[in-house]
Amino acid sequence: MDTIRGQLGKFAAGVQSYLPDLDQEHHRQVSEQIGKQLSAEEVLQHPEYPHVNWDLKPEKRETISVAAGRGGPLKLAYELHGRGPRKIVWIMGLGGYMKTWQRQTKDFGHTEADKYSCLVFDNRGMGASDKPLLRYTTSEMAKDVVELLDHVGWTDPRSVHVIGISMGGMIAQELGLLIPDRICSLNLISTAPRIVRTLPYLENLRNRINLMVPKPLDTQLSKVKADCYSAEWLAKPDETEYVVEPFPTNGDRFSAGELSKRMSPGTFTRQGFLYQLYAAGFHHKSAAQLKSLADAVGRDRIMVLHGRKDHMIDFVHGEMLLKELGGEESGVTKSFHDGIGHVAPFEIRQEFRDIIAIRIDQTEGIARA
């Protein structure tokens, strides 16, 4: 165990020291563009803060045991929302947990509960799931998902719609190689087949590690905002439905959600975060492996979605992923978007809902054919 701690510590230190602090200009520009945002203390005092996580009642909620013989067993927490025949598994990215999907959980698993069933869960290392002292990999995390799908009975051919964002998209690639025949659609959001050394990614990776270093909450939140969202979206008035009153801006609502996660005991830990970061940083799928993935799943079932203003996983990664899966000419769906950052499900919620709904309709049609 000490060896694993040492390796992960060296990994974190190496990323932190790899580059000088070149991203401050980007953060400064974003701060100027978005204007005044609420401080962490002001967010905590806002009347909407107690309602930032919605009370969405699941059809089922439990914690199961996975990874026996793979370093486990360990506990994986999940919820099922909706009761429809179209089954969607939502795979969260680095540092996120199942509540981060609440907009999509509501849009699909509650507003259209008779049409969709939504499976949301906490990856190992985050939320209510265990945070074991192990070397995490995206392939092992994908095996956790397979066991979860087996547990809920989602085992039929071409029956599961997979949506993975960022690190979750990396896990989704591994999942596609493990159970290609079960997948009806594979939707890869703001992700990469492997990390190439673009300056924005390494700068922001260091920033994410630095989030675990004690510093003022306002400083931490401003960095996450600049890395993950467009300045234009952050500055807009709060677009999300509210209980008491809206937050002043989208950026303030994001801060509220992030503070709620961090202040919930045991939900967001340094150990779990760094272990997930290690998995994402060392995810690697070659062009040959991506070809095998596309051959197995079917290129007409795969979508690559990426924002051109992504400052966390640079847009070049989306282009690389699309090309190595075979490109549009082979049937892969391209969904590239000007003006949005890393978290499309937040920034273009309604458009994202429509994109996913159309993908599900189209690929369900392939399955019937």
DOLUM-653628 format. One record per residue (C-alpha): residue in three letters; residue number from 0; z, y, x. Coordinates in nm, 3 decimals, decimal comma. Example, Ala and Ser with C-alpha at 12.3 -4.5 7.8 and 13.67 -1.06 7.14 Angstrom:
+-----+-----+---------+---------+---------+
!   r !   k !       w !       v !       u !
+-----+-----+---------+---------+---------+
! ala !   0 !   0,780 !  -0,450 !   1,230 !
! ser !   1 !   0,714 !  -0,106 !   1,367 !
+-----+-----+---------+---------+---------+
END
This chain:
+-----+-----+---------+---------+---------+
!   r !   k !       w !       v !       u !
+-----+-----+---------+---------+---------+
! met !   0 !   0,000 !   0,000 !   0,000 !
! asp !   1 !   0,078 !   0,236 !   0,285 !
! thr !   2 !  -0,271 !   0,169 !   0,423 !
! ile !   3 !  -0,430 !   0,272 !   0,092 !
! arg !   4 !  -0,216 !   0,586 !   0,078 !
! gly !   5 !  -0,317 !   0,671 !   0,432 !
! gln !   6 !  -0,688 !   0,621 !   0,366 !
! leu !   7 !  -0,678 !   0,831 !   0,051 !
! gly !   8 !  -0,481 !   1,099 !   0,230 !
! lys !   9 !  -0,737 !   1,112 !   0,510 !
! phe !  10 !  -1,017 !   1,129 !   0,250 !
! ala !  11 !  -0,854 !   1,426 !   0,077 !
! ala !  12 !  -0,779 !   1,603 !   0,405 !
! gly !  13 !  -1,132 !   1,543 !   0,530 !
! val !  14 !  -1,292 !   1,698 !   0,225 !
! gln !  15 !  -1,051 !   1,992 !   0,237 !
! ser !  16 !  -1,135 !   2,070 !   0,597 !
! tyr !  17 !  -1,506 !   1,990 !   0,591 !
! leu !  18 !  -1,617 !   2,340 !   0,498 !
! pro !  19 !  -1,475 !   2,689 !   0,533 !
! asp !  20 !  -1,384 !   2,857 !   0,206 !
! leu !  21 !  -1,738 !   2,959 !   0,113 !
! asp !  22 !  -1,699 !   2,937 !  -0,265 !
! gln !  23 !  -1,476 !   3,244 !  -0,307 !
! glu !  24 !  -1,779 !   3,465 !  -0,369 !
! his !  25 !  -1,891 !   3,241 !  -0,656 !
! his !  26 !  -1,542 !   3,249 !  -0,809 !
! arg !  27 !  -1,526 !   3,626 !  -0,767 !
! gln !  28 !  -1,861 !   3,669 !  -0,942 !
! val !  29 !  -1,758 !   3,445 !  -1,230 !
! ser !  30 !  -1,430 !   3,634 !  -1,269 !
! glu !  31 !  -1,618 !   3,963 !  -1,286 !
! gln !  32 !  -1,865 !   3,830 !  -1,542 !
! ile !  33 !  -1,610 !   3,679 !  -1,778 !
! gly !  34 !  -1,375 !   3,979 !  -1,767 !
! lys !  35 !  -1,009 !   3,960 !  -1,857 !
! gln !  36 !  -0,883 !   3,619 !  -1,965 !
! leu !  37 !  -0,536 !   3,531 !  -2,086 !
! ser !  38 !  -0,286 !   3,436 !  -1,818 !
! ala !  39 !  -0,132 !   3,090 !  -1,829 !
! glu !  40 !   0,186 !   3,238 !  -1,973 !
! glu !  41 !  -0,010 !   3,425 !  -2,242 !
! val !  42 !  -0,196 !   3,106 !  -2,333 !
! leu !  43 !   0,132 !   2,918 !  -2,370 !
! gln !  44 !   0,263 !   3,191 !  -2,601 !
! his !  45 !  -0,053 !   3,209 !  -2,813 !
! pro !  46 !   0,004 !   3,088 !  -3,174 !
! glu !  47 !  -0,287 !   2,844 !  -3,147 !
! tyr !  48 !  -0,157 !   2,671 !  -2,836 !
! pro !  49 !   0,052 !   2,410 !  -3,027 !
! his !  50 !  -0,267 !   2,309 !  -3,212 !
! val !  51 !  -0,507 !   2,286 !  -2,917 !
! asn !  52 !  -0,506 !   1,905 !  -2,942 !
! trp !  53 !  -0,608 !   1,812 !  -3,294 !
! asp !  54 !  -0,426 !   1,554 !  -3,500 !
! leu !  55 !  -0,720 !   1,316 !  -3,543 !
! lys !  56 !  -0,590 !   0,995 !  -3,696 !
! pro !  57 !  -0,758 !   0,689 !  -3,539 !
! glu !  58 !  -0,846 !   0,371 !  -3,719 !
! lys !  59 !  -0,667 !   0,192 !  -3,438 !
! arg !  60 !  -0,463 !   0,290 !  -3,135 !
! glu !  61 !  -0,316 !   0,055 !  -2,877 !
! thr !  62 !  -0,270 !  -0,024 !  -2,511 !
! ile !  63 !  -0,421 !  -0,343 !  -2,371 !
! ser !  64 !  -0,393 !  -0,531 !  -2,044 !
! val !  65 !  -0,701 !  -0,540 !  -1,815 !
! ala !  66 !  -0,790 !  -0,620 !  -1,454 !
! ala !  67 !  -0,588 !  -0,939 !  -1,418 !
! gly !  68 !  -0,701 !  -1,084 !  -1,086 !
! arg !  69 !  -0,855 !  -0,750 !  -0,992 !
! gly !  70 !  -0,543 !  -0,581 !  -0,866 !
! gly !  71 !  -0,383 !  -0,583 !  -1,211 !
! pro !  72 !  -0,290 !  -0,646 !  -1,474 !
! leu !  73 !  -0,279 !  -0,280 !  -1,573 !
! lys !  74 !  -0,250 !  -0,105 !  -1,907 !
! leu !  75 !  -0,548 !   0,074 !  -2,061 !
! ala !  76 !  -0,489 !   0,304 !  -2,359 !
! tyr !  77 !  -0,761 !   0,348 !  -2,623 !
! glu !  78 !  -0,832 !   0,471 !  -2,976 !
! leu !  79 !  -1,097 !   0,379 !  -3,232 !
! his !  80 !  -1,217 !   0,654 !  -3,466 !
! gly !  81 !  -1,457 !   0,594 !  -3,753 !
! arg !  82 !  -1,570 !   0,273 !  -3,918 !
! gly !  83 !  -1,948 !   0,300 !  -3,913 !
! pro !  84 !  -2,197 !   0,045 !  -3,780 !
! arg !  85 !  -2,321 !   0,263 !  -3,493 !
! lys !  86 !  -2,084 !   0,206 !  -3,203 !
! ile !  87 !  -2,031 !   0,473 !  -2,934 !
! val !  88 !  -1,813 !   0,438 !  -2,625 !
! trp !  89 !  -1,730 !   0,771 !  -2,462 !
! ile !  90 !  -1,647 !   0,751 !  -2,088 !
! met !  91 !  -1,460 !   1,050 !  -1,949 !
! gly !  92 !  -1,496 !   1,205 !  -1,605 !
! leu !  93 !  -1,265 !   1,297 !  -1,319 !
! gly !  94 !  -0,926 !   1,422 !  -1,432 !
! gly !  95 !  -1,012 !   1,407 !  -1,803 !
! tyr !  96 !  -0,854 !   1,195 !  -2,072 !
! met !  97 !  -0,944 !   1,075 !  -2,419 !
! lys !  98 !  -0,836 !   1,400 !  -2,590 !
! thr !  99 !  -1,104 !   1,581 !  -2,389 !
! trp ! 100 !  -1,356 !   1,410 !  -2,619 !
! gln ! 101 !  -1,188 !   1,545 !  -2,934 !
! arg ! 102 !  -1,486 !   1,759 !  -3,040 !
! gln ! 103 !  -1,716 !   1,458 !  -3,028 !
! thr ! 104 !  -1,449 !   1,229 !  -3,175 !
! lys ! 105 !  -1,428 !   1,464 !  -3,472 !
! asp ! 106 !  -1,804 !   1,523 !  -3,506 !
! phe ! 107 !  -1,894 !   1,155 !  -3,498 !
! gly ! 108 !  -1,580 !   0,956 !  -3,576 !
! his ! 109 !  -1,441 !   1,174 !  -3,856 !
! thr ! 110 !  -1,708 !   1,401 !  -4,003 !
! glu ! 111 !  -1,944 !   1,100 !  -4,013 !
! ala ! 112 !  -1,689 !   0,821 !  -4,007 !
! asp ! 113 !  -1,896 !   0,592 !  -4,229 !
! lys ! 114 !  -2,192 !   0,613 !  -3,991 !
! tyr ! 115 !  -2,028 !   0,594 !  -3,647 !
! ser ! 116 !  -1,742 !   0,418 !  -3,472 !
! cys ! 117 !  -1,612 !   0,596 !  -3,161 !
! leu ! 118 !  -1,420 !   0,426 !  -2,883 !
! val ! 119 !  -1,230 !   0,669 !  -2,658 !
! phe ! 120 !  -0,990 !   0,568 !  -2,383 !
! asp ! 121 !  -0,808 !   0,683 !  -2,072 !
! asn ! 122 !  -0,959 !   0,559 !  -1,746 !
! arg ! 123 !  -0,716 !   0,402 !  -1,501 !
! gly ! 124 !  -0,533 !   0,681 !  -1,324 !
! met ! 125 !  -0,515 !   0,922 !  -1,616 !
! gly ! 126 !  -0,355 !   0,990 !  -1,950 !
! ala ! 127 !  -0,159 !   0,706 !  -2,112 !
! ser ! 128 !  -0,324 !   0,438 !  -1,896 !
! asp ! 129 !  -0,162 !   0,297 !  -1,584 !
! lys ! 130 !  -0,202 !   0,471 !  -1,250 !
! pro ! 131 !  -0,176 !   0,182 !  -1,005 !
! leu ! 132 !  -0,170 !   0,220 !  -0,630 !
! leu ! 133 !  -0,514 !   0,073 !  -0,564 !
! arg ! 134 !  -0,844 !   0,175 !  -0,414 !
! tyr ! 135 !  -1,035 !   0,279 !  -0,728 !
! thr ! 136 !  -1,410 !   0,223 !  -0,750 !
! thr ! 137 !  -1,654 !   0,302 !  -1,028 !
! ser ! 138 !  -1,755 !  -0,065 !  -1,041 !
! glu ! 139 !  -1,395 !  -0,177 !  -1,101 !
! met ! 140 !  -1,350 !   0,095 !  -1,360 !
! ala ! 141 !  -1,665 !  -0,031 !  -1,535 !
! lys ! 142 !  -1,514 !  -0,379 !  -1,544 !
! asp ! 143 !  -1,214 !  -0,225 !  -1,723 !
! val ! 144 !  -1,458 !  -0,096 !  -1,985 !
! val ! 145 !  -1,620 !  -0,437 !  -2,026 !
! glu ! 146 !  -1,279 !  -0,590 !  -2,095 !
! leu ! 147 !  -1,206 !  -0,314 !  -2,347 !
! leu ! 148 !  -1,539 !  -0,372 !  -2,524 !
! asp ! 149 !  -1,465 !  -0,745 !  -2,534 !
! his ! 150 !  -1,123 !  -0,673 !  -2,683 !
! val ! 151 !  -1,256 !  -0,461 !  -2,970 !
! gly ! 152 !  -1,538 !  -0,710 !  -3,033 !
! trp ! 153 !  -1,832 !  -0,492 !  -2,933 !
! thr ! 154 !  -2,026 !  -0,780 !  -2,782 !
! asp ! 155 !  -2,349 !  -0,807 !  -2,985 !
! pro ! 156 !  -2,685 !  -0,754 !  -2,813 !
! arg ! 157 !  -2,809 !  -0,393 !  -2,812 !
! ser ! 158 !  -2,507 !  -0,277 !  -3,013 !
! val ! 159 !  -2,329 !  -0,022 !  -2,792 !
! his ! 160 !  -2,422 !   0,340 !  -2,724 !
! val ! 161 !  -2,275 !   0,446 !  -2,389 !
! ile ! 162 !  -2,206 !   0,812 !  -2,313 !
! gly ! 163 !  -2,060 !   0,892 !  -1,972 !
! ile ! 164 !  -2,000 !   1,235 !  -1,824 !
! ser ! 165 !  -1,962 !   1,316 !  -1,453 !
! met ! 166 !  -1,755 !   1,034 !  -1,300 !
! gly ! 167 !  -1,785 !   0,870 !  -1,643 !
! gly ! 168 !  -2,161 !   0,873 !  -1,595 !
! met ! 169 !  -2,114 !   0,692 !  -1,266 !
! ile ! 170 !  -1,901 !   0,431 !  -1,444 !
! ala ! 171 !  -2,172 !   0,410 !  -1,711 !
! gln ! 172 !  -2,432 !   0,324 !  -1,444 !
! glu ! 173 !  -2,212 !   0,038 !  -1,327 !
! leu ! 174 !  -2,160 !  -0,070 !  -1,687 !
! gly ! 175 !  -2,536 !  -0,083 !  -1,739 !
! leu ! 176 !  -2,569 !  -0,322 !  -1,447 !
! leu ! 177 !  -2,285 !  -0,541 !  -1,577 !
! ile ! 178 !  -2,384 !  -0,573 !  -1,947 !
! pro ! 179 !  -2,741 !  -0,439 !  -1,985 !
! asp ! 180 !  -2,821 !  -0,658 !  -2,287 !
! arg ! 181 !  -2,536 !  -0,511 !  -2,493 !
! ile ! 182 !  -2,647 !  -0,152 !  -2,441 !
! cys ! 183 !  -2,852 !   0,017 !  -2,712 !
! ser ! 184 !  -2,858 !   0,355 !  -2,537 !
! leu ! 185 !  -2,732 !   0,474 !  -2,199 !
! asn ! 186 !  -2,668 !   0,848 !  -2,185 !
! leu ! 187 !  -2,585 !   0,989 !  -1,841 !
! ile ! 188 !  -2,437 !   1,340 !  -1,862 !
! ser ! 189 !  -2,388 !   1,576 !  -1,565 !
! thr ! 190 !  -2,369 !   1,291 !  -1,319 !
! ala ! 191 !  -2,521 !   1,149 !  -1,001 !
! pro ! 192 !  -2,636 !   0,819 !  -0,854 !
! arg ! 193 !  -2,459 !   0,918 !  -0,533 !
! ile ! 194 !  -2,339 !   1,244 !  -0,386 !
! val ! 195 !  -2,570 !   1,421 !  -0,145 !
! arg ! 196 !  -2,429 !   1,692 !   0,078 !
! thr ! 197 !  -2,507 !   2,000 !  -0,120 !
! leu ! 198 !  -2,273 !   2,287 !  -0,043 !
! pro ! 199 !  -2,162 !   2,350 !  -0,404 !
! tyr ! 200 !  -2,050 !   1,992 !  -0,456 !
! leu ! 201 !  -1,842 !   1,966 !  -0,139 !
! glu ! 202 !  -1,691 !   2,309 !  -0,195 !
! asn ! 203 !  -1,593 !   2,217 !  -0,548 !
! leu ! 204 !  -1,470 !   1,873 !  -0,446 !
! arg ! 205 !  -1,235 !   2,046 !  -0,206 !
! asn ! 206 !  -1,128 !   2,278 !  -0,486 !
! arg ! 207 !  -1,047 !   1,982 !  -0,709 !
! ile ! 208 !  -0,827 !   1,836 !  -0,436 !
! asn ! 209 !  -0,667 !   2,175 !  -0,393 !
! leu ! 210 !  -0,568 !   2,165 !  -0,759 !
! met ! 211 !  -0,296 !   1,922 !  -0,653 !
! val ! 212 !  -0,160 !   2,168 !  -0,395 !
! pro ! 213 !   0,116 !   2,387 !  -0,544 !
! lys ! 214 !  -0,022 !   2,730 !  -0,628 !
! pro ! 215 !  -0,009 !   2,965 !  -0,927 !
! leu ! 216 !  -0,147 !   2,813 !  -1,247 !
! asp ! 217 !  -0,371 !   3,112 !  -1,301 !
! thr ! 218 !  -0,537 !   3,053 !  -0,964 !
! gln ! 219 !  -0,590 !   2,685 !  -1,043 !
! leu ! 220 !  -0,735 !   2,755 !  -1,386 !
! ser ! 221 !  -0,974 !   3,022 !  -1,263 !
! lys ! 222 !  -1,117 !   2,781 !  -1,005 !
! val ! 223 !  -1,168 !   2,501 !  -1,258 !
! lys ! 224 !  -1,341 !   2,743 !  -1,496 !
! ala ! 225 !  -1,578 !   2,868 !  -1,228 !
! asp ! 226 !  -1,662 !   2,516 !  -1,110 !
! cys ! 227 !  -1,723 !   2,359 !  -1,449 !
! tyr ! 228 !  -1,852 !   2,622 !  -1,691 !
! ser ! 229 !  -2,106 !   2,902 !  -1,707 !
! ala ! 230 !  -1,965 !   3,253 !  -1,701 !
! glu ! 231 !  -2,159 !   3,333 !  -2,017 !
! trp ! 232 !  -1,988 !   3,058 !  -2,217 !
! leu ! 233 !  -1,643 !   3,136 !  -2,081 !
! ala ! 234 !  -1,671 !   3,500 !  -2,189 !
! lys ! 235 !  -1,783 !   3,430 !  -2,547 !
! pro ! 236 !  -1,533 !   3,452 !  -2,833 !
! asp ! 237 !  -1,363 !   3,120 !  -2,906 !
! glu ! 238 !  -1,622 !   2,910 !  -3,091 !
! thr ! 239 !  -1,396 !   2,616 !  -3,177 !
! glu ! 240 !  -1,230 !   2,562 !  -3,514 !
! tyr ! 241 !  -0,869 !   2,675 !  -3,526 !
! val ! 242 !  -0,549 !   2,623 !  -3,725 !
! val ! 243 !  -0,367 !   2,957 !  -3,695 !
! glu ! 244 !  -0,604 !   3,193 !  -3,514 !
! pro ! 245 !  -0,875 !   3,159 !  -3,249 !
! phe ! 246 !  -0,813 !   3,221 !  -2,883 !
! pro ! 247 !  -0,981 !   3,539 !  -2,756 !
! thr ! 248 !  -1,248 !   3,348 !  -2,558 !
! asn ! 249 !  -1,384 !   3,001 !  -2,492 !
! gly ! 250 !  -1,230 !   3,025 !  -2,147 !
! asp ! 251 !  -0,887 !   3,082 !  -2,296 !
! arg ! 252 !  -0,919 !   2,776 !  -2,519 !
! phe ! 253 !  -1,023 !   2,567 !  -2,219 !
! ser ! 254 !  -0,715 !   2,692 !  -2,033 !
! ala ! 255 !  -0,498 !   2,588 !  -2,327 !
! gly ! 256 !  -0,636 !   2,235 !  -2,323 !
! glu ! 257 !  -0,595 !   2,208 !  -1,947 !
! leu ! 258 !  -0,237 !   2,337 !  -1,961 !
! ser ! 259 !  -0,151 !   2,096 !  -2,239 !
! lys ! 260 !  -0,277 !   1,804 !  -2,030 !
! arg ! 261 !  -0,096 !   1,910 !  -1,714 !
! met ! 262 !   0,232 !   1,982 !  -1,888 !
! ser ! 263 !   0,248 !   1,647 !  -2,066 !
! pro ! 264 !   0,475 !   1,428 !  -1,853 !
! gly ! 265 !   0,291 !   1,151 !  -1,668 !
! thr ! 266 !  -0,052 !   1,239 !  -1,809 !
! phe ! 267 !  -0,204 !   1,414 !  -1,506 !
! thr ! 268 !  -0,060 !   1,300 !  -1,173 !
! arg ! 269 !  -0,157 !   1,372 !  -0,814 !
! gln ! 270 !  -0,183 !   1,001 !  -0,736 !
! gly ! 271 !  -0,407 !   0,917 !  -1,031 !
! phe ! 272 !  -0,628 !   1,218 !  -0,974 !
! leu ! 273 !  -0,687 !   1,145 !  -0,605 !
! tyr ! 274 !  -0,761 !   0,779 !  -0,672 !
! gln ! 275 !  -1,022 !   0,876 !  -0,931 !
! leu ! 276 !  -1,162 !   1,134 !  -0,689 !
! tyr ! 277 !  -1,200 !   0,862 !  -0,427 !
! ala ! 278 !  -1,395 !   0,646 !  -0,674 !
! ala ! 279 !  -1,629 !   0,930 !  -0,767 !
! gly ! 280 !  -1,679 !   1,043 !  -0,408 !
! phe ! 281 !  -1,782 !   0,697 !  -0,294 !
! his ! 282 !  -1,998 !   0,601 !  -0,592 !
! his ! 283 !  -2,338 !   0,502 !  -0,454 !
! lys ! 284 !  -2,640 !   0,366 !  -0,633 !
! ser ! 285 !  -2,958 !   0,337 !  -0,428 !
! ala ! 286 !  -3,306 !   0,394 !  -0,563 !
! ala ! 287 !  -3,354 !   0,015 !  -0,570 !
! gln ! 288 !  -3,034 !  -0,033 !  -0,770 !
! leu ! 289 !  -3,137 !   0,236 !  -1,017 !
! lys ! 290 !  -3,471 !   0,062 !  -1,063 !
! ser ! 291 !  -3,285 !  -0,260 !  -1,138 !
! leu ! 292 !  -3,064 !  -0,073 !  -1,385 !
! ala ! 293 !  -3,364 !   0,077 !  -1,562 !
! asp ! 294 !  -3,546 !  -0,257 !  -1,570 !
! ala ! 295 !  -3,244 !  -0,430 !  -1,720 !
! val ! 296 !  -3,140 !  -0,171 !  -1,979 !
! gly ! 297 !  -3,490 !  -0,044 !  -2,061 !
! arg ! 298 !  -3,612 !   0,300 !  -1,964 !
! asp ! 299 !  -3,672 !   0,404 !  -2,323 !
! arg ! 300 !  -3,299 !   0,355 !  -2,382 !
! ile ! 301 !  -3,185 !   0,586 !  -2,100 !
! met ! 302 !  -3,128 !   0,963 !  -2,108 !
! val ! 303 !  -3,037 !   1,196 !  -1,819 !
! leu ! 304 !  -2,879 !   1,525 !  -1,930 !
! his ! 305 !  -2,789 !   1,798 !  -1,681 !
! gly ! 306 !  -2,730 !   2,173 !  -1,679 !
! arg ! 307 !  -2,914 !   2,387 !  -1,428 !
! lys ! 308 !  -2,597 !   2,596 !  -1,372 !
! asp ! 309 !  -2,379 !   2,297 !  -1,289 !
! his ! 310 !  -2,151 !   2,404 !  -1,003 !
! met ! 311 !  -1,956 !   2,079 !  -0,990 !
! ile ! 312 !  -2,232 !   1,819 !  -0,953 !
! asp ! 313 !  -2,529 !   2,025 !  -0,847 !
! phe ! 314 !  -2,848 !   2,006 !  -1,055 !
! val ! 315 !  -3,031 !   1,831 !  -0,769 !
! his ! 316 !  -2,833 !   1,518 !  -0,857 !
! gly ! 317 !  -2,970 !   1,513 !  -1,211 !
! glu ! 318 !  -3,324 !   1,546 !  -1,079 !
! met ! 319 !  -3,264 !   1,265 !  -0,831 !
! leu ! 320 !  -3,116 !   1,039 !  -1,098 !
! leu ! 321 !  -3,408 !   1,095 !  -1,335 !
! lys ! 322 !  -3,667 !   1,033 !  -1,064 !
! glu ! 323 !  -3,509 !   0,714 !  -0,931 !
! leu ! 324 !  -3,467 !   0,569 !  -1,280 !
! gly ! 325 !  -3,844 !   0,605 !  -1,317 !
! gly ! 326 !  -3,890 !   0,957 !  -1,453 !
! glu ! 327 !  -4,017 !   1,078 !  -1,786 !
! glu ! 328 !  -4,353 !   0,913 !  -1,727 !
! ser ! 329 !  -4,183 !   0,572 !  -1,740 !
! gly ! 330 !  -3,997 !   0,643 !  -2,065 !
! val ! 331 !  -3,664 !   0,786 !  -1,946 !
! thr ! 332 !  -3,560 !   1,083 !  -2,160 !
! lys ! 333 !  -3,505 !   1,409 !  -1,973 !
! ser ! 334 !  -3,263 !   1,664 !  -2,120 !
! phe ! 335 !  -3,232 !   1,950 !  -1,869 !
! his ! 336 !  -3,078 !   2,277 !  -1,986 !
! asp ! 337 !  -3,100 !   2,630 !  -1,854 !
! gly ! 338 !  -2,784 !   2,838 !  -1,847 !
! ile ! 339 !  -2,519 !   2,571 !  -1,894 !
! gly ! 340 !  -2,266 !   2,430 !  -1,651 !
! his ! 341 !  -2,103 !   2,094 !  -1,595 !
! val ! 342 !  -1,955 !   2,029 !  -1,941 !
! ala ! 343 !  -2,241 !   2,033 !  -2,191 !
! pro ! 344 !  -2,032 !   1,876 !  -2,472 !
! phe ! 345 !  -1,823 !   2,196 !  -2,471 !
! glu ! 346 !  -2,088 !   2,458 !  -2,398 !
! ile ! 347 !  -2,355 !   2,336 !  -2,641 !
! arg ! 348 !  -2,145 !   2,130 !  -2,879 !
! gln ! 349 !  -2,378 !   2,136 !  -3,182 !
! glu ! 350 !  -2,693 !   2,087 !  -2,978 !
! phe ! 351 !  -2,525 !   1,806 !  -2,785 !
! arg ! 352 !  -2,423 !   1,641 !  -3,114 !
! asp ! 353 !  -2,783 !   1,658 !  -3,234 !
! ile ! 354 !  -2,918 !   1,522 !  -2,904 !
! ile ! 355 !  -2,686 !   1,222 !  -2,916 !
! ala ! 356 !  -2,751 !   1,158 !  -3,286 !
! ile ! 357 !  -3,127 !   1,157 !  -3,225 !
! arg ! 358 !  -3,089 !   0,926 !  -2,923 !
! ile ! 359 !  -2,887 !   0,684 !  -3,135 !
! asp ! 360 !  -3,145 !   0,691 !  -3,416 !
! gln ! 361 !  -3,431 !   0,635 !  -3,174 !
! thr ! 362 !  -3,272 !   0,349 !  -2,984 !
! glu ! 363 !  -3,139 !   0,180 !  -3,298 !
! gly ! 364 !  -3,504 !   0,178 !  -3,405 !
! ile ! 365 !  -3,599 !  -0,001 !  -3,083 !
! ala ! 366 !  -3,328 !  -0,257 !  -3,151 !
! arg ! 367 !  -3,454 !  -0,322 !  -3,505 !
! ala ! 368 !  -3,811 !  -0,354 !  -3,377 !
+-----+-----+---------+---------+---------+
END
